[in-house]
């Protein structure tokens, strides 16, 4: 006597989530090295990711001190600032599929007391 069974096996992929979310960076002085807002996803997204700054899409032509670095097939996404200008400060977000991560780039200059 033999027993047989048929069925369907569904393989679910790795869920997309942030392994490392975007950080909040607070500068207290002008940086001497490039500054990076970087995050990492659990897998490559099915669609291209979207970057926003203060709720608006990043312009296609970025200022010369700003670059979006995304290696093809990589799970790491970053925005690099070779130098920081006032207009670079703000809230940055990366959206991919149905998830997003928000990071901030802020400058807090410590006031100097003059006597």
SEZADREN-536696 format. One record per atom (N, C-alpha, C, O, CB): residue in three letters; x, y, z. Coordinates in steps of 0.2 Angstrom, whole numbers, plus 5000, padded with zeros to 4 digits. Glycine has a CB too. Example, Ala and Ser with C-alpha at 12.3 -4.5 7.8 and 13.67 -1.06 7.14 Angstrom:
[ALA; [5066; 4972; 5039]],
[ALA; [5062; 4978; 5039]],
[ALA; [5066; 4984; 5039]],
[ALA; [5071; 4983; 5042]],
[ALA; [5057; 4978; 5045]],
[SER; [5064; 4989; 5035]],
[SER; [5068; 4995; 5036]],
[SER; [5064; 5000; 5039]],
[SER; [5067; 5006; 5040]],
[SER; [5070; 4997; 5029]],
This chain:
[UNK; [5004; 4994; 5000]],
[UNK; [5000; 5000; 5000]],
[UNK; [5005; 5006; 5000]],
[UNK; [5009; 5007; 5004]],
[UNK; [4995; 5000; 5006]],
[UNK; [5003; 5011; 4996]],
[UNK; [5007; 5017; 4995]],
[UNK; [5003; 5023; 4997]],
[UNK; [4997; 5023; 4995]],
[UNK; [5011; 5018; 4988]],
[UNK; [5006; 5028; 5000]],
[UNK; [5002; 5034; 5001]],
[UNK; [5005; 5040; 4998]],
[UNK; [5012; 5040; 4998]],
[UNK; [5002; 5035; 5009]],
[UNK; [5001; 5044; 4994]],
[UNK; [5004; 5049; 4991]],
[UNK; [5000; 5056; 4993]],
[UNK; [4995; 5055; 4995]],
[UNK; [5004; 5048; 4983]],
[UNK; [5004; 5061; 4992]],
[UNK; [5001; 5067; 4994]],
[UNK; [5004; 5073; 4989]],
[UNK; [5009; 5072; 4987]],
[UNK; [5003; 5070; 5001]],
[UNK; [4999; 5077; 4987]],
[UNK; [5001; 5083; 4983]],
[UNK; [5000; 5089; 4986]],
[UNK; [4995; 5090; 4990]],
[UNK; [4998; 5083; 4976]],
[UNK; [5004; 5094; 4985]],
[UNK; [5003; 5101; 4988]],
[UNK; [5007; 5106; 4984]],
[UNK; [5011; 5104; 4980]],
[UNK; [5005; 5100; 4995]],
[UNK; [5006; 5112; 4987]],
[UNK; [5010; 5117; 4984]],
[UNK; [5014; 5120; 4989]],
[UNK; [5012; 5122; 4995]],
[UNK; [5005; 5123; 4981]],
[UNK; [5021; 5121; 4988]],
[UNK; [5025; 5124; 4992]],
[UNK; [5026; 5132; 4990]],
[UNK; [5029; 5133; 4985]],
[UNK; [5032; 5120; 4993]],
[UNK; [5025; 5136; 4994]],
[UNK; [5026; 5143; 4993]],
[UNK; [5032; 5146; 4996]],
[UNK; [5032; 5145; 5003]],
[UNK; [5020; 5148; 4994]],
[UNK; [5037; 5148; 4993]],
[UNK; [5043; 5151; 4996]],
[UNK; [5042; 5158; 4997]],
[UNK; [5041; 5162; 4992]],
[UNK; [5049; 5149; 4992]],
[UNK; [5042; 5161; 5002]],
[UNK; [5042; 5168; 5003]],
[UNK; [5049; 5171; 5004]],
[UNK; [5053; 5168; 5007]],
[UNK; [5038; 5170; 5010]],
[UNK; [5050; 5176; 5001]],
[UNK; [5056; 5180; 5001]],
[UNK; [5058; 5183; 5007]],
[UNK; [5054; 5183; 5012]],
[UNK; [5057; 5185; 4995]],
[UNK; [5064; 5185; 5008]],
[UNK; [5066; 5189; 5014]],
[UNK; [5062; 5195; 5014]],
[UNK; [5061; 5199; 5009]],
[UNK; [5074; 5190; 5014]],
[UNK; [5059; 5197; 5020]],
[UNK; [5055; 5203; 5020]],
[UNK; [5060; 5209; 5020]],
[UNK; [5065; 5209; 5022]],
[UNK; [5051; 5203; 5027]],
[UNK; [5057; 5214; 5017]],
[UNK; [5061; 5220; 5016]],
[UNK; [5061; 5224; 5022]],
[UNK; [5055; 5226; 5024]],
[UNK; [5059; 5225; 5010]],
[UNK; [5066; 5226; 5025]],
[UNK; [5066; 5230; 5031]],
[UNK; [5073; 5233; 5032]],
[UNK; [5078; 5231; 5029]],
[UNK; [5065; 5226; 5038]],
[UNK; [5074; 5238; 5036]],
[UNK; [5080; 5242; 5037]],
[UNK; [5084; 5238; 5042]],
[UNK; [5082; 5237; 5048]],
[UNK; [5079; 5249; 5039]],
[UNK; [5090; 5235; 5040]],
[UNK; [5095; 5232; 5045]],
[UNK; [5098; 5238; 5049]],
[UNK; [5099; 5237; 5055]],
[UNK; [5100; 5228; 5041]],
[UNK; [5100; 5243; 5045]],
[UNK; [5102; 5249; 5049]],
[UNK; [5098; 5255; 5046]],
[UNK; [5099; 5257; 5040]],
[UNK; [5110; 5250; 5047]],
[UNK; [5094; 5259; 5050]],
[UNK; [5091; 5265; 5048]],
[UNK; [5095; 5271; 5047]],
[UNK; [5101; 5271; 5049]],
[UNK; [5085; 5266; 5052]],
[UNK; [5093; 5276; 5043]],
[UNK; [5096; 5282; 5043]],
[UNK; [5098; 5285; 5049]],
[UNK; [5093; 5285; 5054]],
[UNK; [5093; 5287; 5038]],
[UNK; [5104; 5288; 5051]],
[UNK; [5105; 5291; 5057]],
[UNK; [5103; 5298; 5058]],
[UNK; [5101; 5301; 5053]],
[UNK; [5113; 5290; 5059]],
[UNK; [5103; 5301; 5064]],
[UNK; [5102; 5308; 5065]],
[UNK; [5109; 5310; 5066]],
[UNK; [5112; 5308; 5071]],
[UNK; [5097; 5309; 5070]],
[UNK; [5112; 5315; 5062]],
[UNK; [5119; 5317; 5063]],
[UNK; [5118; 5325; 5065]],
[UNK; [5115; 5329; 5062]],
[UNK; [5123; 5317; 5056]],
[UNK; [5121; 5326; 5071]],
[UNK; [5121; 5333; 5073]],
[UNK; [5129; 5335; 5073]],
[UNK; [5133; 5332; 5077]],
[UNK; [5118; 5333; 5081]],
[UNK; [5130; 5340; 5069]],
[UNK; [5137; 5343; 5069]],
[UNK; [5137; 5349; 5074]],
[UNK; [5133; 5353; 5074]],
[UNK; [5139; 5345; 5062]],
[UNK; [5143; 5349; 5077]],
[UNK; [5144; 5355; 5081]],
[UNK; [5149; 5360; 5079]],
[UNK; [5151; 5365; 5081]],
[UNK; [5146; 5353; 5088]],
[UNK; [5153; 5357; 5073]],
[UNK; [5158; 5362; 5070]],
[UNK; [5158; 5359; 5063]],
[UNK; [5156; 5354; 5061]],
[UNK; [5165; 5361; 5073]],
[UNK; [5161; 5363; 5058]],
[UNK; [5162; 5361; 5051]],
[UNK; [5166; 5355; 5051]],
[UNK; [5171; 5355; 5053]],
[UNK; [5165; 5367; 5047]],
[UNK; [5163; 5350; 5047]],
[UNK; [5167; 5344; 5047]],
[UNK; [5173; 5344; 5042]],
[UNK; [5173; 5348; 5038]],
[UNK; [5162; 5338; 5044]],
[UNK; [5178; 5340; 5044]],
[UNK; [5184; 5341; 5040]],
[UNK; [5184; 5335; 5035]],
[UNK; [5189; 5334; 5031]],
[UNK; [5191; 5340; 5045]],
[UNK; [5180; 5330; 5036]],
[UNK; [5179; 5324; 5032]],
[UNK; [5172; 5324; 5029]],
[UNK; [5168; 5327; 5032]],
[UNK; [5181; 5317; 5036]],
[UNK; [5171; 5320; 5024]],
[UNK; [5164; 5319; 5021]],
[UNK; [5160; 5316; 5026]],
[UNK; [5162; 5312; 5030]],
[UNK; [5164; 5315; 5015]],
[UNK; [5153; 5319; 5026]],
[UNK; [5148; 5316; 5030]],
[UNK; [5143; 5312; 5026]],
[UNK; [5142; 5313; 5021]],
[UNK; [5144; 5322; 5034]],
[UNK; [5141; 5306; 5029]],
[UNK; [5137; 5302; 5026]],
[UNK; [5131; 5300; 5030]],
[UNK; [5131; 5298; 5036]],
[UNK; [5141; 5295; 5024]],
[UNK; [5125; 5300; 5026]],
[UNK; [5119; 5297; 5029]],
[UNK; [5118; 5291; 5025]],
[UNK; [5117; 5290; 5019]],
[UNK; [5113; 5302; 5028]],
[UNK; [5119; 5285; 5029]],
[UNK; [5119; 5279; 5026]],
[UNK; [5114; 5274; 5030]],
[UNK; [5113; 5274; 5036]],
[UNK; [5126; 5276; 5027]],
[UNK; [5111; 5270; 5026]],
[UNK; [5106; 5265; 5029]],
[UNK; [5107; 5258; 5025]],
[UNK; [5110; 5258; 5019]],
[UNK; [5099; 5267; 5028]],
[UNK; [5105; 5253; 5028]],
[UNK; [5106; 5246; 5024]],
[UNK; [5099; 5242; 5025]],
[UNK; [5096; 5242; 5030]],
[UNK; [5111; 5242; 5028]],
[UNK; [5097; 5240; 5019]],
[UNK; [5091; 5236; 5019]],
[UNK; [5093; 5228; 5019]],
[UNK; [5098; 5226; 5018]],
[UNK; [5088; 5237; 5012]],
[UNK; [5088; 5224; 5021]],
[UNK; [5089; 5217; 5022]],
[UNK; [5090; 5213; 5016]],
[UNK; [5092; 5208; 5016]],
[UNK; [5083; 5214; 5026]],
[UNK; [5087; 5216; 5010]],
[UNK; [5088; 5213; 5004]],
[UNK; [5088; 5219; 4998]],
[UNK; [5086; 5224; 5000]],
[UNK; [5083; 5208; 5002]],
[UNK; [5090; 5217; 4992]],
[UNK; [5089; 5222; 4987]],
[UNK; [5081; 5223; 4986]],
[UNK; [5078; 5218; 4985]],
[UNK; [5092; 5219; 4980]],
[UNK; [5079; 5229; 4985]],
[UNK; [5072; 5231; 4984]],
[UNK; [5070; 5229; 4976]],
[UNK; [5075; 5229; 4972]],
[UNK; [5071; 5238; 4985]],
[UNK; [5064; 5227; 4975]],
[UNK; [5062; 5226; 4969]],
[UNK; [5061; 5232; 4964]],
[UNK; [5062; 5231; 4958]],
[UNK; [5055; 5222; 4969]],
[UNK; [5060; 5237; 4967]],
[UNK; [5060; 5244; 4964]],
[UNK; [5066; 5248; 4966]],
[UNK; [5069; 5247; 4971]],
[UNK; [5053; 5247; 4965]],
[UNK; [5067; 5254; 4962]],
[UNK; [5072; 5258; 4964]],
[UNK; [5070; 5262; 4970]],
[UNK; [5064; 5263; 4971]],
[UNK; [5074; 5263; 4958]],
[UNK; [5075; 5264; 4974]],
[UNK; [5073; 5268; 4980]],
[UNK; [5072; 5275; 4978]],
[UNK; [5074; 5278; 4973]],
[UNK; [5079; 5267; 4985]],
[UNK; [5068; 5279; 4983]],
[UNK; [5067; 5286; 4982]],
[UNK; [5070; 5290; 4988]],
[UNK; [5068; 5288; 4994]],
[UNK; [5060; 5287; 4981]],
[UNK; [5074; 5295; 4986]],
[UNK; [5076; 5299; 4992]],
[UNK; [5072; 5305; 4992]],
[UNK; [5070; 5308; 4987]],
[UNK; [5084; 5301; 4991]],
[UNK; [5071; 5308; 4998]],
[UNK; [5068; 5314; 4999]],
[UNK; [5072; 5319; 5004]],
[UNK; [5075; 5316; 5008]],
[UNK; [5060; 5314; 5001]],
[UNK; [5071; 5325; 5003]],
[UNK; [5074; 5330; 5008]],
[UNK; [5068; 5334; 5010]],
[UNK; [5065; 5338; 5006]],
[UNK; [5080; 5334; 5005]],
[UNK; [5067; 5334; 5017]],
[UNK; [5061; 5338; 5019]],
[UNK; [5055; 5337; 5016]],
[UNK; [5051; 5342; 5014]],
[UNK; [5063; 5346; 5019]],
[UNK; [5053; 5331; 5014]],
[UNK; [5047; 5329; 5011]],
[UNK; [5047; 5329; 5004]],
[UNK; [5042; 5328; 5001]],
[UNK; [5042; 5332; 5014]],
[UNK; [5052; 5332; 5000]],
[UNK; [5052; 5333; 4993]],
[UNK; [5057; 5329; 4990]],
[UNK; [5062; 5328; 4993]],
[UNK; [5053; 5340; 4991]],
[UNK; [5056; 5326; 4984]],
[UNK; [5061; 5322; 4980]],
[UNK; [5067; 5326; 4979]],
[UNK; [5067; 5332; 4978]],
[UNK; [5058; 5320; 4973]],
[UNK; [5073; 5322; 4980]],
[UNK; [5079; 5326; 4978]],
[UNK; [5079; 5328; 4971]],
[UNK; [5077; 5324; 4967]],
[UNK; [5085; 5321; 4980]],
[UNK; [5082; 5334; 4970]],
[UNK; [5083; 5336; 4963]],
[UNK; [5087; 5331; 4959]],
[UNK; [5092; 5328; 4961]],
[UNK; [5085; 5343; 4962]],
[UNK; [5086; 5330; 4952]],
[UNK; [5090; 5326; 4948]],
[UNK; [5097; 5329; 4947]],
[UNK; [5102; 5325; 4947]],
[UNK; [5087; 5325; 4941]],
[UNK; [5098; 5335; 4948]],
[UNK; [5104; 5338; 4948]],
[UNK; [5106; 5341; 4955]],
[UNK; [5103; 5346; 4957]],
[UNK; [5105; 5344; 4943]],
[UNK; [5110; 5337; 4958]],
[UNK; [5112; 5338; 4965]],
[UNK; [5118; 5343; 4965]],
[UNK; [5122; 5344; 4960]],
[UNK; [5114; 5332; 4969]],
[UNK; [5118; 5347; 4971]],
[UNK; [5124; 5352; 4971]],
[UNK; [5131; 5348; 4971]],
[UNK; [5131; 5342; 4972]],
[UNK; [5124; 5356; 4978]],
[UNK; [5136; 5351; 4969]],
[UNK; [5142; 5348; 4968]],
[UNK; [5145; 5344; 4974]],
[UNK; [5149; 5340; 4974]],
[UNK; [5147; 5352; 4965]],
[UNK; [5143; 5347; 4980]],
[UNK; [5146; 5344; 4986]],
[UNK; [5141; 5338; 4989]],
[UNK; [5143; 5335; 4994]],
[UNK; [5146; 5349; 4992]],
[UNK; [5136; 5336; 4985]],
[UNK; [5132; 5331; 4987]],
[UNK; [5131; 5325; 4982]],
[UNK; [5131; 5326; 4976]],
[UNK; [5124; 5333; 4988]],
[UNK; [5132; 5319; 4984]],
[UNK; [5131; 5313; 4979]],
[UNK; [5127; 5308; 4982]],
[UNK; [5128; 5306; 4988]],
[UNK; [5138; 5311; 4977]],
[UNK; [5123; 5304; 4978]],
[UNK; [5119; 5298; 4981]],
[UNK; [5123; 5292; 4978]],
[UNK; [5125; 5292; 4972]],
[UNK; [5112; 5298; 4978]],
[UNK; [5125; 5288; 4983]],
[UNK; [5129; 5282; 4981]],
[UNK; [5125; 5276; 4982]],
[UNK; [5124; 5274; 4988]],
[UNK; [5136; 5283; 4986]],
[UNK; [5124; 5273; 4977]],
[UNK; [5120; 5266; 4977]],
[UNK; [5124; 5262; 4972]],
[UNK; [5123; 5262; 4966]],
[UNK; [5113; 5267; 4976]],
[UNK; [5127; 5257; 4975]],
[UNK; [5130; 5252; 4971]],
[UNK; [5125; 5247; 4968]],
[UNK; [5120; 5245; 4972]],
[UNK; [5136; 5248; 4975]],
[UNK; [5126; 5246; 4962]],
[UNK; [5121; 5241; 4959]],
[UNK; [5121; 5234; 4962]],
[UNK; [5126; 5231; 4963]],
[UNK; [5122; 5240; 4951]],
[UNK; [5115; 5232; 4964]],
[UNK; [5114; 5226; 4968]],
[UNK; [5116; 5226; 4975]],
[UNK; [5115; 5221; 4978]],
[UNK; [5118; 5221; 4964]],
[UNK; [5117; 5232; 4978]],
[UNK; [5119; 5233; 4985]],
[UNK; [5113; 5234; 4989]],
[UNK; [5108; 5236; 4987]],
[UNK; [5125; 5238; 4986]],
[UNK; [5114; 5232; 4995]],
[UNK; [5108; 5234; 5000]],
[UNK; [5110; 5240; 5004]],
[UNK; [5106; 5242; 5008]],
[UNK; [5107; 5228; 5005]],
[UNK; [5116; 5243; 5003]],
[UNK; [5118; 5249; 5006]],
[UNK; [5116; 5255; 5002]],
[UNK; [5118; 5255; 4996]],
[UNK; [5125; 5249; 5008]],
[UNK; [5113; 5260; 5005]],
[UNK; [5111; 5266; 5001]],
[UNK; [5114; 5272; 5006]],
[UNK; [5113; 5272; 5012]],
[UNK; [5104; 5267; 5000]],
[UNK; [5117; 5277; 5002]],
[UNK; [5120; 5283; 5006]],
[UNK; [5119; 5289; 5002]],
[UNK; [5119; 5289; 4996]],
[UNK; [5127; 5281; 5008]],
[UNK; [5119; 5295; 5006]],
[UNK; [5120; 5301; 5003]],
[UNK; [5127; 5304; 5006]],
[UNK; [5127; 5304; 5012]],
[UNK; [5114; 5306; 5004]],
[UNK; [5131; 5306; 5002]],
[UNK; [5138; 5309; 5004]],
[UNK; [5138; 5316; 5003]],
[UNK; [5136; 5319; 4998]],
[UNK; [5144; 5305; 5001]],
[UNK; [5141; 5320; 5008]],
[UNK; [5142; 5327; 5008]],
[UNK; [5149; 5328; 5008]],
[UNK; [5152; 5327; 5014]],
[UNK; [5138; 5331; 5013]],
[UNK; [5152; 5331; 5003]],
[UNK; [5160; 5332; 5003]],
[UNK; [5161; 5338; 5008]],
[UNK; [5166; 5338; 5011]],
[UNK; [5163; 5333; 4996]],
[UNK; [5156; 5342; 5008]],
[UNK; [5156; 5348; 5013]],
[UNK; [5149; 5350; 5015]],
[UNK; [5145; 5348; 5011]],
[UNK; [5160; 5354; 5010]],
[UNK; [5148; 5353; 5020]],
[UNK; [5141; 5355; 5022]],
[UNK; [5140; 5362; 5022]],
[UNK; [5144; 5366; 5024]],
[UNK; [5140; 5352; 5030]],
[UNK; [5134; 5364; 5018]],
[UNK; [5132; 5370; 5018]],
[UNK; [5125; 5371; 5021]],
[UNK; [5122; 5366; 5022]],
[UNK; [5131; 5373; 5010]],
[UNK; [5123; 5377; 5023]],
[UNK; [5117; 5378; 5027]],
[UNK; [5111; 5375; 5023]],
[UNK; [5107; 5372; 5026]],
[UNK; [5115; 5386; 5027]],
[UNK; [5111; 5375; 5016]],
[UNK; [5105; 5372; 5013]],
[UNK; [5105; 5364; 5013]],
[UNK; [5100; 5361; 5011]],
[UNK; [5105; 5374; 5006]],
[UNK; [5111; 5361; 5015]],
[UNK; [5111; 5354; 5015]],
[UNK; [5108; 5351; 5022]],
[UNK; [5106; 5345; 5022]],
[UNK; [5118; 5351; 5015]],
[UNK; [5107; 5355; 5027]],
[UNK; [5104; 5353; 5033]],
[UNK; [5096; 5352; 5032]],
[UNK; [5093; 5355; 5028]],
[UNK; [5105; 5358; 5038]],
[UNK; [5094; 5347; 5036]],
[UNK; [5087; 5345; 5035]],
[UNK; [5085; 5338; 5036]],
[UNK; [5090; 5334; 5039]],
[UNK; [5084; 5347; 5028]],
[UNK; [5079; 5335; 5035]],
[UNK; [5077; 5329; 5036]],
[UNK; [5077; 5325; 5029]],
[UNK; [5074; 5327; 5024]],
[UNK; [5070; 5328; 5039]],
[UNK; [5081; 5319; 5029]],
[UNK; [5082; 5315; 5023]],
[UNK; [5078; 5309; 5024]],
[UNK; [5078; 5306; 5030]],
[UNK; [5089; 5314; 5021]],
[UNK; [5075; 5306; 5019]],
[UNK; [5071; 5300; 5020]],
[UNK; [5073; 5295; 5013]],
[UNK; [5074; 5298; 5008]],
[UNK; [5064; 5301; 5020]],
[UNK; [5073; 5289; 5015]],
[UNK; [5074; 5284; 5009]],
[UNK; [5068; 5280; 5009]],
[UNK; [5066; 5277; 5015]],
[UNK; [5081; 5280; 5010]],
[UNK; [5064; 5279; 5004]],
[UNK; [5058; 5275; 5003]],
[UNK; [5060; 5270; 4998]],
[UNK; [5062; 5271; 4993]],
[UNK; [5052; 5279; 5001]],
[UNK; [5058; 5264; 5000]],
[UNK; [5058; 5258; 4996]],
[UNK; [5052; 5253; 4997]],
[UNK; [5051; 5251; 5003]],
[UNK; [5065; 5254; 4998]],
[UNK; [5049; 5252; 4992]],
[UNK; [5043; 5248; 4992]],
[UNK; [5038; 5251; 4997]],
[UNK; [5036; 5257; 4996]],
[UNK; [5044; 5240; 4994]],
[UNK; [5036; 5248; 5002]],
[UNK; [5032; 5251; 5007]],
[UNK; [5035; 5253; 5014]],
[UNK; [5031; 5255; 5018]],
[UNK; [5026; 5246; 5009]],
[UNK; [5041; 5253; 5014]],
[UNK; [5045; 5256; 5020]],
[UNK; [5049; 5262; 5019]],
[UNK; [5051; 5263; 5013]],
[UNK; [5049; 5250; 5023]],
[UNK; [5050; 5265; 5024]],
[UNK; [5055; 5271; 5024]],
[UNK; [5059; 5272; 5030]],
[UNK; [5057; 5270; 5035]],
[UNK; [5051; 5278; 5022]],
[UNK; [5064; 5276; 5029]],
[UNK; [5068; 5277; 5035]],
[UNK; [5070; 5285; 5035]],
[UNK; [5071; 5287; 5029]],
[UNK; [5075; 5273; 5035]],
[UNK; [5070; 5288; 5040]],
[UNK; [5071; 5295; 5040]],
[UNK; [5077; 5297; 5045]],
[UNK; [5078; 5294; 5050]],
[UNK; [5065; 5299; 5043]],
[UNK; [5082; 5301; 5042]],
[UNK; [5087; 5303; 5046]],
[UNK; [5088; 5311; 5045]],
[UNK; [5084; 5314; 5041]],
[UNK; [5094; 5300; 5043]],
[UNK; [5092; 5314; 5049]],
[UNK; [5092; 5321; 5050]],
[UNK; [5100; 5323; 5049]],
[UNK; [5104; 5319; 5052]],
[UNK; [5089; 5324; 5056]],
[UNK; [5101; 5329; 5046]],
[UNK; [5107; 5332; 5046]],
[UNK; [5106; 5339; 5049]],
[UNK; [5103; 5343; 5046]],
[UNK; [5111; 5332; 5039]],
[UNK; [5109; 5340; 5055]],
[UNK; [5108; 5346; 5059]],
[UNK; [5115; 5349; 5061]],
[UNK; [5120; 5345; 5061]],
[UNK; [5104; 5345; 5065]],
[UNK; [5115; 5355; 5062]],
[UNK; [5121; 5359; 5064]],
[UNK; [5119; 5363; 5070]],
[UNK; [5114; 5367; 5070]],
[UNK; [5124; 5364; 5059]],
[UNK; [5123; 5361; 5076]],
[UNK; [5122; 5365; 5082]],
[UNK; [5128; 5368; 5084]],
[UNK; [5133; 5364; 5087]],
[UNK; [5119; 5360; 5088]],
[UNK; [5129; 5374; 5083]],
[UNK; [5135; 5378; 5085]],
[UNK; [5135; 5380; 5092]],
[UNK; [5130; 5383; 5094]],
[UNK; [5136; 5384; 5080]],
[UNK; [5140; 5378; 5096]],
[UNK; [5140; 5380; 5103]],
[UNK; [5141; 5387; 5103]],
[UNK; [5146; 5389; 5100]],
[UNK; [5145; 5375; 5107]],
[UNK; [5137; 5391; 5106]],
[UNK; [5138; 5398; 5107]],
[UNK; [5145; 5400; 5111]],
[UNK; [5146; 5396; 5116]],
[UNK; [5132; 5402; 5110]],
[UNK; [5148; 5405; 5109]],
[UNK; [5154; 5407; 5112]],
[UNK; [5153; 5413; 5117]],
[UNK; [5149; 5417; 5114]],
[UNK; [5160; 5408; 5108]],
[UNK; [5155; 5413; 5123]],
[UNK; [5153; 5418; 5127]],
[UNK; [5159; 5423; 5127]],
[UNK; [5165; 5421; 5128]],
[UNK; [5152; 5416; 5134]],
[UNK; [5158; 5429; 5125]],
[UNK; [5163; 5434; 5125]],
[UNK; [5162; 5439; 5131]],
[UNK; [5157; 5442; 5132]],
[UNK; [5163; 5438; 5118]],
[UNK; [5168; 5440; 5134]],
[UNK; [5168; 5444; 5140]],
[UNK; [5171; 5451; 5139]],
[UNK; [5172; 5455; 5143]],
[UNK; [5171; 5441; 5146]],
